[in-house]
Amino acid sequence: MSAASEYEAALRSLPEAHSLVLRLKDADETDEAICTHMNIEPESLPTLLDVARRKLEAALRNPAL
């Protein structure tokens, strides 16, 4: 499996909000646009991204989970 397909599979395994915030960030959306799309306060974005990235890292390390 290629790195890109492993990354996509890992993204698909995440909860929807975590997958979406990472996809928006990957698409170079602004923080303001991400917050608007996700309907969250700007102060919440760093925490949401941190949790999403940690879950993604775990999914990439353990694809069977």
N, C-alpha and C positions, 0 to 999 in steps of 0.2 A: 504494500500500500504506500502511495506517495505521501510526502509530508503534507501536501495540500489536502489530500483526501482524509488523512488522519486528523488534521486540524478541523475540517468540516464535520467529520463524525463526532469529534469531541464537542464542538459547538452545538450540534444537534442533541447531544446527550444532556445538556444543561437545562435548567429551568428556563422557561421562555424569556423572562425579564433579563436574566444574565446573558443568555445568548444574544438577545436583541441589543443590549447596551454595548456588547463587544463588537457586534456587526456594525453598529452605527459608528463606533470609534474607529474601526478598521476602514470605514468608508470616509474617514476624515471629516465627519460632521462636527460642527462646533459644539462646545459644551452646552451653549444656550439651546441649540436645536435638539440636542439629545434630551435635555431636561424637559423641553416642551413636548417632544414626542413621547417620552416616558411618563409625562405628567408628574414630575418630581421637582422638589426644590433644588436649586443649585448646590446647596450645602450637603445634599444627600449623594450627589454624583460621585465624589471620590470614594466613599464607602462602598457604594454599589459596584463601581469598577474594581475596587480591590477584592471584594468577595467574588465577583465574576471571574476575575483573572486567577484567583486561587483555585476556584472550582475547575476552571479550564486546565490549569496545570495538573491538577489531580486526575482529571479525565485523560489527559495526554499520557501521564505516567501509568495509568491503570485503565486501558481502554475497555476492559471487560466489566468495569463497574457501572 
